[in-house]
Amino acid sequence: MVKPKTRTYARYSTDAVMLMGRLIQSARKERKLTSQELAERAGISRGLLQRIEKGDLSCGIGAVFEVASIVGVSLFDADASSLSKHIKQVEDRLTLLPGSVRKTSRMVKDDF
């Protein structure tokens, strides 16, 4: 039997995911939604919602963002119009950067 691969995460990542899960759980309870009701609205299983609320790092980011938007947890401290503005700014910056990044295998001889 193959041993499952364990992955380590930075403390910042684990804390951020835990915070997001707790914010989602708090917002769900403030809106008086059961976990089953929210899971059905998001199109996910109740078990996945429980894992999201517990801060499980293996949950899909799309599912987490969908649940957060349903209960009104703001992402990136921005509303819908400012998100579009930020996306445009990042796309503009990406057009100025190279399409791909490769390490150079050529040694530069700079000893004159």
Backbone as CSV, one residue per row, in Angstrom:
resi,resn,N_x,N_y,N_z,CA_x,CA_y,CA_z,C_x,C_y,C_z
1,MET,0.833,-1.177,0.000,0.000,0.000,0.000,0.884,1.249,0.000
2,VAL,0.532,2.208,-0.830,1.308,3.436,-0.961,0.943,4.384,0.173
3,LYS,1.960,4.908,0.809,1.743,5.853,1.887,1.318,7.199,1.297
4,PRO,0.233,7.801,1.838,-0.187,9.095,1.294,0.875,10.158,1.525
5,LYS,1.026,11.003,0.552,2.024,12.060,0.616,1.511,13.187,1.507
6,THR,2.268,13.522,2.519,1.879,14.629,3.392,2.503,15.906,2.877
7,ARG,1.757,16.945,2.970,2.229,18.228,2.477,2.287,19.196,3.643
8,THR,3.321,19.984,3.682,3.432,20.988,4.731,3.067,22.354,4.152
9,TYR,2.488,23.173,4.981,2.073,24.507,4.570,2.685,25.530,5.514
10,ALA,2.865,26.726,5.010,3.367,27.824,5.831,2.336,28.180,6.895
11,ARG,2.797,28.662,8.011,1.900,29.040,9.105,0.903,30.099,8.641
12,TYR,1.350,31.023,7.817,0.475,32.070,7.276,-0.676,31.448,6.493
13,SER,-0.378,30.439,5.680,-1.413,29.774,4.881,-2.438,29.080,5.762
14,THR,-1.964,28.346,6.752,-2.900,27.634,7.624,-3.759,28.612,8.418
15,ASP,-3.161,29.696,8.891,-3.933,30.695,9.631,-4.957,31.394,8.737
16,ALA,-4.575,31.704,7.501,-5.487,32.377,6.574,-6.679,31.489,6.228
17,VAL,-6.423,30.208,5.998,-7.509,29.284,5.671,-8.417,29.082,6.890
18,MET,-7.834,29.007,8.067,-8.630,28.883,9.289,-9.517,30.109,9.476
19,LEU,-8.958,31.300,9.255,-9.732,32.535,9.369,-10.879,32.542,8.358
20,MET,-10.601,32.169,7.123,-11.638,32.144,6.102,-12.766,31.185,6.498
21,GLY,-12.402,30.015,6.985,-13.407,29.046,7.408,-14.266,29.565,8.545
22,ARG,-13.637,30.206,9.508,-14.392,30.743,10.643,-15.287,31.912,10.219
23,LEU,-14.811,32.737,9.300,-15.648,33.826,8.784,-16.867,33.282,8.049
24,ILE,-16.665,32.223,7.264,-17.773,31.601,6.546,-18.776,31.009,7.529
25,GLN,-18.279,30.304,8.531,-19.159,29.690,9.519,-19.949,30.760,10.281
26,SER,-19.285,31.822,10.667,-19.943,32.907,11.381,-21.032,33.554,10.521
27,ALA,-20.709,33.843,9.266,-21.684,34.468,8.365,-22.867,33.539,8.101
28,ARG,-22.598,32.247,7.986,-23.685,31.276,7.769,-24.646,31.284,8.953
29,LYS,-24.087,31.287,10.160,-24.926,31.272,11.358,-25.677,32.585,11.539
30,GLU,-25.048,33.717,11.194,-25.727,35.016,11.268,-26.916,35.066,10.320
31,ARG,-26.814,34.399,9.192,-27.904,34.360,8.212,-28.894,33.227,8.489
32,LYS,-28.663,32.530,9.603,-29.522,31.438,10.046,-29.703,30.356,8.983
33,LEU,-28.585,30.004,8.331,-28.570,28.926,7.340,-27.981,27.678,7.985
34,THR,-28.592,26.544,7.733,-27.991,25.301,8.185,-26.862,24.944,7.225
35,SER,-25.995,24.063,7.662,-24.891,23.665,6.787,-25.436,22.938,5.559
36,GLN,-26.522,22.193,5.717,-27.121,21.496,4.576,-27.689,22.488,3.565
37,GLU,-28.360,23.542,4.042,-28.925,24.553,3.138,-27.833,25.265,2.349
38,LEU,-26.766,25.662,3.040,-25.675,26.361,2.357,-24.967,25.435,1.368
39,ALA,-24.764,24.196,1.754,-24.114,23.242,0.855,-24.945,23.054,-0.412
40,GLU,-26.253,22.951,-0.269,-27.113,22.803,-1.447,-27.055,24.039,-2.340
41,ARG,-27.066,25.222,-1.734,-26.974,26.454,-2.529,-25.658,26.549,-3.280
42,ALA,-24.590,26.050,-2.664,-23.266,26.117,-3.284,-23.019,24.955,-4.235
43,GLY,-23.876,23.941,-4.187,-23.691,22.782,-5.062,-22.568,21.867,-4.613
44,ILE,-22.353,21.792,-3.298,-21.301,20.937,-2.750,-21.911,20.034,-1.681
45,SER,-21.145,19.084,-1.211,-21.639,18.206,-0.157,-21.539,18.903,1.203
46,ARG,-22.336,18.433,2.136,-22.302,18.984,3.488,-20.937,18.725,4.129
47,GLY,-20.358,17.571,3.829,-19.039,17.242,4.368,-17.966,18.208,3.890
48,LEU,-18.023,18.592,2.603,-17.056,19.558,2.083,-17.233,20.905,2.773
49,LEU,-18.476,21.319,2.975,-18.719,22.582,3.680,-18.150,22.524,5.098
50,GLN,-18.323,21.415,5.774,-17.780,21.284,7.126,-16.259,21.355,7.115
51,ARG,-15.626,20.755,6.110,-14.174,20.827,5.997,-13.717,22.258,5.722
52,ILE,-14.477,22.985,4.887,-14.149,24.389,4.599,-14.210,25.201,5.886
53,GLU,-15.274,25.003,6.666,-15.448,25.763,7.902,-14.391,25.416,8.948
54,LYS,-13.836,24.216,8.885,-12.792,23.814,9.822,-11.405,24.274,9.380
55,GLY,-11.298,24.803,8.154,-10.009,25.299,7.673,-9.146,24.233,7.041
56,ASP,-9.769,23.243,6.412,-9.032,22.174,5.731,-8.375,22.737,4.475
57,LEU,-7.070,22.588,4.376,-6.319,23.149,3.255,-6.484,22.378,1.952
58,SER,-7.081,21.198,1.999,-7.210,20.406,0.776,-8.505,20.692,0.015
59,CYS,-9.326,21.599,0.502,-10.575,21.947,-0.188,-10.263,22.789,-1.428
60,GLY,-11.063,22.611,-2.455,-10.872,23.366,-3.691,-11.130,24.849,-3.488
61,ILE,-10.281,25.670,-4.061,-10.400,27.116,-3.872,-11.691,27.655,-4.479
62,GLY,-12.149,27.042,-5.567,-13.399,27.473,-6.180,-14.579,27.271,-5.251
63,ALA,-14.607,26.124,-4.579,-15.691,25.840,-3.638,-15.646,26.811,-2.464
64,VAL,-14.457,27.092,-1.956,-14.319,28.015,-0.827,-14.787,29.411,-1.228
65,PHE,-14.368,29.890,-2.380,-14.767,31.222,-2.826,-16.266,31.293,-3.088
66,GLU,-16.846,30.232,-3.633,-18.288,30.225,-3.902,-19.074,30.310,-2.599
67,VAL,-18.692,29.507,-1.623,-19.377,29.528,-0.327,-19.214,30.899,0.323
68,ALA,-18.019,31.459,0.254,-17.777,32.776,0.844,-18.650,33.846,0.192
69,SER,-18.786,33.796,-1.115,-19.595,34.815,-1.789,-21.081,34.637,-1.485
70,ILE,-21.536,33.410,-1.299,-22.945,33.173,-0.978,-23.303,33.764,0.383
71,VAL,-22.442,33.590,1.367,-22.748,34.099,2.709,-22.310,35.546,2.911
72,GLY,-21.642,36.137,1.922,-21.290,37.551,1.985,-19.952,37.861,2.611
73,VAL,-19.049,36.874,2.661,-17.703,37.132,3.163,-16.917,37.777,2.028
74,SER,-16.445,38.999,2.255,-15.739,39.699,1.177,-14.356,39.107,0.972
75,LEU,-13.978,39.008,-0.261,-12.680,38.483,-0.637,-11.806,39.634,-1.113
76,PHE,-10.581,39.663,-0.688,-9.613,40.688,-1.087,-10.041,42.086,-0.655
77,ASP,-10.930,42.178,0.312,-11.395,43.461,0.819,-11.832,44.363,-0.334
78,ALA,-12.631,43.799,-1.242,-13.053,44.544,-2.424,-14.468,44.138,-2.807
79,ASP,-15.178,45.048,-3.478,-16.494,44.705,-4.004,-16.362,44.310,-5.471
80,ALA,-17.489,44.001,-6.111,-17.451,43.489,-7.482,-16.814,44.465,-8.463
81,SER,-17.098,45.759,-8.342,-16.541,46.726,-9.292,-15.039,46.917,-9.090
82,SER,-14.591,46.928,-7.846,-13.159,47.111,-7.630,-12.378,45.846,-7.987
83,LEU,-13.009,44.672,-7.877,-12.336,43.445,-8.322,-12.036,43.521,-9.813
84,SER,-13.002,43.995,-10.596,-12.781,44.140,-12.033,-11.632,45.096,-12.318
85,LYS,-11.572,46.168,-11.549,-10.492,47.149,-11.718,-9.140,46.516,-11.405
86,HIS,-9.074,45.751,-10.328,-7.822,45.097,-9.947,-7.409,44.046,-10.978
87,ILE,-8.370,43.307,-11.495,-8.064,42.313,-12.531,-7.465,43.004,-13.746
88,LYS,-8.040,44.126,-14.163,-7.530,44.874,-15.312,-6.106,45.363,-15.059
89,GLN,-5.830,45.858,-13.846,-4.491,46.336,-13.518,-3.465,45.204,-13.574
90,VAL,-3.841,44.047,-13.047,-2.914,42.908,-13.066,-2.703,42.416,-14.490
91,GLU,-3.768,42.390,-15.289,-3.614,41.979,-16.686,-2.711,42.936,-17.447
92,ASP,-2.838,44.232,-17.180,-1.961,45.212,-17.825,-0.507,44.980,-17.427
93,ARG,-0.275,44.685,-16.155,1.086,44.421,-15.688,1.629,43.145,-16.327
94,LEU,0.787,42.127,-16.457,1.233,40.867,-17.058,1.600,41.024,-18.532
95,THR,0.956,41.942,-19.245,1.300,42.145,-20.653,2.706,42.727,-20.805
96,LEU,3.175,43.433,-19.782,4.520,44.012,-19.837,5.612,43.020,-19.443
97,LEU,5.231,41.948,-18.783,6.206,40.947,-18.342,6.389,39.887,-19.413
98,PRO,7.497,39.155,-19.390,7.707,38.105,-20.385,6.645,37.008,-20.255
99,GLY,6.360,36.344,-21.364,5.349,35.298,-21.392,5.711,34.095,-20.558
100,SER,6.981,33.774,-20.491,7.415,32.646,-19.667,8.766,32.980,-19.048
101,VAL,9.070,32.266,-18.003,10.333,32.492,-17.300,11.134,31.199,-17.367
102,ARG,12.349,31.304,-17.857,13.230,30.138,-17.958,14.560,30.476,-17.328
103,LYS,15.143,29.475,-16.706,16.486,29.664,-16.180,17.469,29.577,-17.335
104,THR,18.451,30.423,-17.295,19.457,30.381,-18.349,20.459,29.278,-18.038
105,SER,20.751,28.494,-19.040,21.725,27.412,-18.845,23.119,27.845,-19.287
106,ARG,23.221,29.025,-19.852,24.468,29.540,-20.347,25.210,30.276,-19.243
107,MET,26.460,29.946,-19.083,27.286,30.637,-18.108,27.829,31.909,-18.760
108,VAL,27.740,32.975,-18.039,28.246,34.250,-18.527,29.685,34.388,-18.056
109,LYS,30.577,34.617,-19.030,31.995,34.815,-18.682,32.246,36.311,-18.576
110,ASP,32.355,36.752,-17.358,32.544,38.178,-17.146,33.901,38.501,-16.504
111,ASP,34.859,37.577,-16.594,36.206,37.853,-16.085,37.064,38.359,-17.224
112,PHE,37.340,39.634,-17.232,38.036,40.260,-18.341,39.492,40.223,-18.181
